[in-house]
Amino acid sequence: MRYFPKDRPQESSKSIVLLLPLYLDETFIHLFNSMGFTVIHSHNPEVLEGEVRQFHIDLALEWQRGPEDYPIRDLIRKCNKNIPIFLMLNWNGRLPPNFSNLGYHEYLKVFPWENDEFMGKFYEALPESKKPILRDLWEKYGKEQG
């Protein structure tokens, strides 16, 4: 399902669409919506696959439940999409030994959670046309937090 933030455009060309994995709960939907992202998420694998096939997605997060568990990466490959995926270091806090061969764009630390790290790495992964949108989101979110 797609979740749109308040007061933000719903067209994918004017927003940044973030794919969240099955395992995350609604807290993350609300967090990223509050930052201004459009979020795609479902706990149902079939629904999530349909969303990935149907909609444009700018960025994706991977959340593992085990050392060989890469559901978002595998789903994106199955759908033959080219989306920058960020491996969240939630499983054991360390990069897998074969990280460079797994196909991830980058990784993100979960503990401690650092918004600047997320935004900086997201910025690097986005095409030039989306970077101004992220700068706007980050400026607005930073003002709301400060």
VENVEN-V192997 format. One record per helix or strand of 2 or more residues. SS is the DSSP state (H for helix, E for strand). FROM is the first residue (numbers start at 1). TO is the last residue. If there is no record, write none. Layout:
BEGIN
ss: {SS SS}
from: {FROM FROM}
to: {TO TO}
END
This chain:
BEGIN
ss: {E H E H E H E H E H E H H}
from: {2 12 17 26 38 45 59 71 84 99 106 115 128}
to: {3 14 19 34 40 54 62 78 88 101 108 125 145}
END
